[in-house]
Amino acid sequence: MSRVGWTITLCSFASFFDGYDIQSLGLALPSMAQYFGIAPHALGIAVSLSLVGTALGAMLLGPLGDRYSPKVILAVCLVLVGITSAGAASAATPLALAIWRFFCGLGMGAIVPVAITLVAGVAPAAARTALITVMVACQPVGSLCAGFLSPVIEPGFGWQGIFIFGAAATLSAGILVAATMPKPAVAPAVARGISVRSLFGPALLTVTLLLWAIFCLNLFVTASLISWLPTLLVESGWPRPDAQRATGLLAFGAIIGSLIFSWLIDRGLLAQTLVPCFVGTAVLFIFFAVDPSSREVWLMLITLVGAGCIGGQMALGSFSAGLYPPQIRNTGVGWSSGVGRLGSIIGPLIMAILLARDVAPPLILALLVVPMLLCGVGVLLLTKSMGRPSCGA
């Protein structure tokens, strides 16, 4: 396999196992609540600390790829996630679980941003967004597999088995990256004088702030769904295995949506693609408030929401790599992801509060209309700030 192909393949493996590890907490959460003898919303601290770690990892570890070898940073983050996932499986208290997930989040937060910059560095410009999105799409594939594997793993190995499987796979991926990934073509030494201030220069200030706002709003919704959808479905009367499999449909929709949207964005149709995507997803959330009796309707809505919300975010994240010069690409992508994850911290916290107050799950989901509409407005402003009605990478 060529150097380019192997780099993309290894980054795709990293993205896949990152997706599994991200989804694992939400899938295990109902069983963990029973194990610890507490209500599910009482584990909100573990969800929140995991997301705080993810935000810090994106902002602090991701930019290290601009100063040192991104290959090494990617391998270190994968190993960190593997070790801490094993630690989470051994947690004897909710507090211990939360601490392990915080450190796991540090690694998870940097994996995809660093992988994006590695692929952006070797991909041809004409297909950069699409190739990055294919790699990033492996993250929801991992989440999808987690959704279908957990009902198989859990009966024999308990909720701990969900984490142990992910730990073994992620550690293996880290070793493979360290041992076989080609060195980046551009030496990181050229970026050692770069700092976060570079993102606020005259040419990048508006783009950076708008990206941060869109990412924050979208990840508010995405993290809320990933963290609490299995619990919301169980609270609505779904059997736990069915709720876990249904959550996997978010990832299935994200995969299909991201590939379609990135293909269109590579053809200069950023606003024409993502504005209808985000506004349409907002409309879908309204249908949850209707509380359809048909489970099949809910499954269709979950799949379409995954396509619009998560798939649209993935395509935009892939496109954003081309907005920053190579010397600060890790910093730009990492900080966009990290600051955006402030939304991913706040969203699940609000969901936990609403659950604690016995708000009906359909109404909780319908409240996500507002941030999705604002994402559509943000994309319009972003394309305007770039000086033309639609933009390619």
C-alpha positions as CSV (number, residue, x, y, z in Angstrom):
1,M,0.0,0.0,0.0
2,S,1.2,3.5,-0.8
3,R,2.4,5.9,1.9
4,V,-0.8,8.0,1.4
5,G,-3.1,5.0,1.5
6,W,-1.5,3.6,4.7
7,T,-1.6,6.9,6.5
8,I,-5.3,7.3,5.8
9,T,-5.9,3.6,6.7
10,L,-4.2,4.0,10.1
11,C,-6.0,7.3,10.8
12,S,-9.2,5.5,9.9
13,F,-8.5,2.8,12.5
14,A,-7.8,5.4,15.1
15,S,-11.0,7.2,14.3
16,F,-13.0,3.9,14.4
17,F,-11.8,2.9,17.9
18,D,-12.3,6.5,19.1
19,G,-15.9,6.3,18.0
20,Y,-16.4,3.0,19.9
21,D,-14.9,4.5,23.1
22,I,-17.0,7.7,22.8
23,Q,-20.2,5.7,22.5
24,S,-19.3,3.1,25.2
25,L,-20.2,5.3,28.2
26,G,-23.7,6.1,27.0
27,L,-24.3,2.4,26.2
28,A,-23.1,1.2,29.5
29,L,-24.8,3.9,31.5
30,P,-28.2,2.2,32.3
31,S,-26.4,-1.0,33.5
32,M,-23.9,1.0,35.5
33,A,-26.7,2.9,37.3
34,Q,-28.2,-0.4,38.4
35,Y,-24.7,-1.7,39.4
36,F,-24.0,1.3,41.6
37,G,-27.6,1.4,42.8
38,I,-28.3,5.0,41.7
39,A,-30.5,6.8,39.2
40,P,-29.0,7.2,35.7
41,H,-28.9,11.0,35.9
42,A,-26.7,10.7,39.0
43,L,-23.9,9.5,36.6
44,G,-24.0,12.8,34.8
45,I,-20.7,13.7,36.5
46,A,-19.0,10.9,34.7
47,V,-20.5,12.0,31.4
48,S,-19.5,15.6,32.0
49,L,-16.0,14.9,33.2
50,S,-15.4,12.7,30.2
51,L,-16.5,15.6,27.9
52,V,-14.4,18.1,29.9
53,G,-11.4,15.9,29.3
54,T,-12.2,15.6,25.6
55,A,-12.3,19.4,25.3
56,L,-9.0,19.8,27.1
57,G,-7.4,17.1,25.0
58,A,-8.4,18.7,21.8
59,M,-7.1,22.1,22.9
60,L,-3.9,21.0,24.7
61,L,-2.8,17.7,23.1
62,G,-4.1,18.3,19.6
63,P,-1.9,21.3,18.9
64,L,1.2,19.4,20.0
65,G,1.0,17.9,16.5
66,D,2.2,21.3,15.2
67,R,5.2,21.2,17.4
68,Y,6.2,17.6,17.5
69,S,5.5,14.5,15.3
70,P,1.7,14.2,14.8
71,K,2.3,10.4,14.4
72,V,3.7,10.2,17.9
73,I,0.9,12.3,19.4
74,L,-1.7,10.1,17.7
75,A,0.0,6.9,19.1
76,V,0.3,8.4,22.6
77,C,-3.4,9.4,22.6
78,L,-4.6,6.0,21.5
79,V,-2.5,4.3,24.2
80,L,-3.8,6.7,26.8
81,V,-7.4,5.9,25.8
82,G,-6.8,2.2,25.9
83,I,-5.2,2.3,29.4
84,T,-7.9,4.5,30.9
85,S,-10.8,2.5,29.3
86,A,-9.4,-0.5,31.1
87,G,-9.3,1.6,34.3
88,A,-13.0,2.6,33.8
89,A,-13.9,-1.1,33.7
90,S,-12.3,-1.6,37.1
91,A,-14.1,1.4,38.7
92,A,-15.6,0.6,42.1
93,T,-17.5,3.9,42.6
94,P,-19.1,6.5,40.4
95,L,-16.3,9.0,41.4
96,A,-13.6,6.6,40.3
97,L,-15.4,6.0,37.0
98,A,-15.7,9.8,36.4
99,I,-11.9,10.2,37.0
100,W,-11.0,7.4,34.7
101,R,-13.3,8.9,32.0
102,F,-11.8,12.3,32.4
103,F,-8.3,11.0,31.5
104,C,-9.8,8.9,28.8
105,G,-11.4,12.1,27.4
106,L,-8.0,13.7,27.2
107,G,-6.9,11.1,24.7
108,M,-10.2,11.0,22.8
109,G,-10.3,14.7,22.3
110,A,-7.0,14.8,20.3
111,I,-7.3,11.6,18.2
112,V,-9.6,12.9,15.4
113,P,-8.1,16.4,15.2
114,V,-4.6,15.0,14.8
115,A,-5.8,12.4,12.4
116,I,-7.5,15.1,10.3
117,T,-4.3,17.0,9.9
118,L,-2.3,13.9,9.1
119,V,-4.8,13.1,6.3
120,A,-5.0,16.7,5.1
121,G,-1.2,16.7,4.8
122,V,-1.1,13.8,2.3
123,A,-4.5,14.1,0.5
124,P,-4.8,15.9,-2.9
125,A,-6.5,19.2,-2.5
126,A,-9.3,18.4,-5.0
127,A,-10.5,15.5,-2.8
128,R,-9.3,16.7,0.6
129,T,-12.7,17.2,2.3
130,A,-14.0,13.9,0.9
131,L,-11.0,11.9,2.0
132,I,-10.9,13.4,5.5
133,T,-14.6,12.8,5.8
134,V,-14.1,9.1,4.9
135,M,-11.6,8.9,7.6
136,V,-13.7,10.8,10.1
137,A,-16.7,8.7,9.1
138,C,-15.0,5.7,10.7
139,Q,-15.7,7.3,14.0
140,P,-19.5,6.8,13.8
141,V,-18.8,3.4,12.3
142,G,-17.1,2.6,15.5
143,S,-20.0,4.0,17.4
144,L,-22.4,2.0,15.3
145,C,-20.5,-1.2,16.0
146,A,-20.5,-0.4,19.7
147,G,-24.3,-0.1,19.6
148,F,-24.6,-3.5,18.1
149,L,-21.8,-5.2,20.0
150,S,-22.8,-4.1,23.5
151,P,-26.0,-6.2,23.7
152,V,-23.7,-9.2,22.8
153,I,-20.9,-8.3,25.2
154,E,-22.9,-7.2,28.2
155,P,-24.8,-10.4,29.0
156,G,-21.6,-12.4,29.4
157,F,-19.1,-9.8,30.7
158,G,-21.3,-7.0,32.2
159,W,-20.9,-3.3,31.5
160,Q,-17.2,-3.7,32.2
161,G,-16.8,-5.9,29.1
162,I,-17.9,-3.0,26.9
163,F,-14.9,-0.9,28.2
164,I,-12.4,-3.8,28.1
165,F,-13.1,-4.6,24.5
166,G,-12.5,-1.0,23.6
167,A,-9.4,-0.9,25.7
168,A,-7.8,-3.8,23.9
169,A,-8.7,-2.6,20.4
170,T,-7.5,1.0,21.0
171,L,-4.2,-0.1,22.6
172,S,-3.6,-2.3,19.5
173,A,-4.3,0.6,17.2
174,G,-1.8,2.8,19.1
175,I,1.0,0.2,18.8
176,L,0.3,-0.2,15.1
177,V,0.4,3.6,14.5
178,A,3.7,3.9,16.4
179,A,5.3,1.0,14.6
180,T,4.2,1.4,11.0
181,M,2.8,4.9,10.2
182,P,5.1,6.8,7.8
183,K,6.6,10.0,9.0
184,P,4.8,13.2,8.0
185,A,6.2,14.8,4.9
186,V,6.3,18.3,6.6
187,A,8.6,18.5,9.6
188,P,6.8,19.9,12.6
189,A,9.8,22.1,13.4
190,V,8.5,24.7,11.0
191,A,5.6,25.4,13.4
192,R,7.4,25.8,16.7
193,G,6.9,29.5,16.7
194,I,3.2,29.2,16.2
195,S,0.7,29.9,19.0
196,V,-3.0,30.0,19.4
197,R,-2.8,33.8,18.7
198,S,-2.2,32.9,15.1
199,L,-5.9,31.9,14.8
200,F,-6.9,35.5,15.5
201,G,-5.0,37.2,12.7
202,P,-6.9,39.5,10.4
203,A,-7.5,36.8,7.8
204,L,-8.7,34.1,10.3
205,L,-10.5,35.9,13.1
206,T,-14.0,35.8,11.8
207,V,-13.7,32.3,10.4
208,T,-12.3,31.0,13.7
209,L,-15.0,32.6,15.9
210,L,-17.8,31.4,13.6
211,L,-16.4,27.9,13.5
212,W,-16.2,27.8,17.2
213,A,-19.8,28.9,17.6
214,I,-21.1,26.4,15.1
215,F,-19.1,23.5,16.6
216,C,-20.2,24.5,20.1
217,L,-23.9,24.5,19.2
218,N,-23.7,21.3,17.1
219,L,-21.7,19.4,19.7
220,F,-24.3,20.5,22.4
221,V,-26.8,18.5,20.4
222,T,-24.5,15.6,19.4
223,A,-23.1,14.9,22.9
224,S,-26.6,15.1,24.4
225,L,-27.8,12.4,22.0
226,I,-24.7,10.2,22.3
227,S,-24.7,10.4,26.1
228,W,-28.4,10.1,26.9
229,L,-30.3,8.7,24.0
230,P,-30.1,5.1,25.3
231,T,-31.4,6.2,28.7
232,L,-34.1,8.4,27.1
233,L,-35.3,5.4,25.1
234,V,-35.3,3.1,28.2
235,E,-37.2,5.8,30.1
236,S,-39.8,5.7,27.2
237,G,-40.3,2.0,27.7
238,W,-37.8,0.4,25.2
239,P,-36.0,-2.8,26.2
240,R,-32.4,-2.0,26.9
241,P,-30.9,-4.1,24.0
242,D,-33.3,-2.3,21.6
243,A,-32.4,1.1,23.0
244,Q,-28.7,0.3,22.4
245,R,-29.2,-0.9,18.9
246,A,-31.4,2.1,18.1
247,T,-28.6,4.5,19.3
248,G,-26.4,2.8,16.8
249,L,-28.6,4.3,14.1
250,L,-27.4,7.7,14.9
251,A,-24.0,6.6,13.7
252,F,-25.4,4.9,10.7
253,G,-27.1,8.1,9.6
254,A,-24.0,10.1,10.3
255,I,-21.9,7.9,8.0
256,I,-24.3,8.2,5.1
257,G,-24.9,11.9,5.7
258,S,-21.2,12.9,6.1
259,L,-20.2,11.2,2.8
260,I,-22.9,12.8,0.8
261,F,-22.4,16.3,2.4
262,S,-18.6,16.2,1.9
263,W,-18.9,15.2,-1.7
264,L,-21.2,18.3,-2.2
265,I,-18.9,20.6,-0.2
266,D,-15.9,19.6,-2.4
267,R,-17.9,20.9,-5.3
268,G,-18.2,24.3,-3.8
269,L,-21.7,23.9,-2.2
270,L,-21.0,24.6,1.5
271,A,-24.0,26.8,2.3
272,Q,-26.3,25.1,-0.1
273,T,-25.5,21.8,1.6
274,L,-25.2,22.5,5.3
275,V,-27.9,25.2,5.8
276,P,-30.7,22.9,4.7
277,C,-29.0,20.1,6.6
278,F,-29.1,21.8,9.9
279,V,-32.5,23.5,9.5
280,G,-34.0,20.2,8.3
281,T,-32.6,18.5,11.4
282,A,-34.2,21.1,13.6
283,V,-37.5,20.3,12.0
284,L,-37.0,16.6,12.7
285,F,-36.6,17.3,16.4
286,I,-40.1,18.8,16.4
287,F,-41.5,15.4,15.4
288,F,-40.2,13.8,18.5
289,A,-42.5,16.1,20.5
290,V,-45.5,14.6,18.7
291,D,-44.5,11.3,20.4
292,P,-45.4,8.9,17.6
293,S,-46.6,5.6,18.9
294,S,-44.8,3.7,16.1
295,R,-41.4,2.6,17.1
296,E,-40.5,2.4,13.4
297,V,-41.1,6.2,13.1
298,W,-38.7,6.8,16.0
299,L,-36.0,4.6,14.3
300,M,-36.4,6.6,11.1
301,L,-36.1,9.9,13.0
302,I,-33.0,8.8,14.9
303,T,-31.3,7.8,11.6
304,L,-32.2,11.1,9.9
305,V,-31.1,13.1,12.9
306,G,-27.8,11.3,12.9
307,A,-27.3,12.2,9.2
308,G,-28.1,15.8,9.7
309,C,-26.6,16.7,13.0
310,I,-23.6,14.4,13.3
311,G,-23.0,13.9,9.5
312,G,-23.2,17.7,8.9
313,Q,-20.8,18.4,11.7
314,M,-18.3,15.8,10.4
315,A,-18.4,17.3,6.9
316,L,-17.9,20.8,8.2
317,G,-15.0,19.6,10.5
318,S,-13.3,18.0,7.5
319,F,-13.8,21.2,5.4
320,S,-12.4,23.4,8.2
321,A,-9.0,21.7,8.0
322,G,-8.5,23.5,4.6
323,L,-9.2,26.9,6.1
324,Y,-5.9,26.9,8.1
325,P,-2.3,27.0,6.7
326,P,-0.4,23.7,7.2
327,Q,1.8,25.3,9.9
328,I,-1.2,25.9,12.3
329,R,-3.6,23.2,11.0
330,N,-3.4,21.1,14.2
331,T,-3.9,24.2,16.3
332,G,-6.8,25.4,14.3
333,V,-8.6,22.1,14.1
334,G,-7.8,21.2,17.7
335,W,-9.0,24.5,19.2
336,S,-12.2,24.4,17.0
337,S,-12.9,21.0,18.3
338,G,-11.9,21.8,21.9
339,V,-13.9,25.1,22.2
340,G,-16.8,23.4,20.4
341,R,-16.8,20.7,23.1
342,L,-17.9,23.3,25.6
343,G,-21.3,22.7,24.1
344,S,-20.8,18.9,24.5
345,I,-20.2,19.5,28.3
346,I,-23.2,21.8,28.8
347,G,-25.6,19.7,26.7
348,P,-25.5,16.4,28.7
349,L,-25.6,18.4,31.9
350,I,-28.9,20.1,30.9
351,M,-30.2,16.7,29.8
352,A,-29.4,15.2,33.2
353,I,-31.2,18.1,34.9
354,L,-34.3,17.6,32.7
355,L,-34.3,13.9,33.3
356,A,-34.0,14.5,37.1
357,R,-37.1,16.7,36.9
358,D,-39.0,14.0,35.0
359,V,-39.4,16.0,31.8
360,A,-40.8,13.7,29.1
361,P,-38.1,12.3,26.7
362,P,-40.0,13.5,23.5
363,L,-40.0,17.1,24.9
364,I,-36.3,16.9,25.9
365,L,-35.5,16.0,22.3
366,A,-37.7,18.7,20.9
367,L,-35.8,21.3,22.8
368,L,-32.8,20.6,20.6
369,V,-34.5,22.5,17.8
370,V,-32.9,25.9,18.9
371,P,-29.2,25.0,18.7
372,M,-29.7,23.3,15.3
373,L,-31.4,26.3,13.8
374,L,-28.5,28.5,15.1
375,C,-26.0,26.2,13.4
376,G,-27.7,26.9,10.1
377,V,-27.4,30.7,10.7
378,G,-23.8,30.2,11.6
379,V,-23.0,28.5,8.3
380,L,-24.6,31.3,6.3
381,L,-22.4,33.9,8.2
382,L,-19.4,31.7,7.7
383,T,-19.8,31.5,3.9
384,K,-20.4,35.3,3.8
385,S,-17.2,35.9,5.8
386,M,-15.2,33.9,3.3
387,G,-16.2,36.4,0.6
388,R,-18.3,34.3,-1.7
389,P,-21.6,32.5,-1.6
390,S,-20.2,29.0,-1.4
391,C,-16.7,27.7,-0.8
392,G,-14.7,24.6,-1.4
393,A,-11.7,23.3,0.6
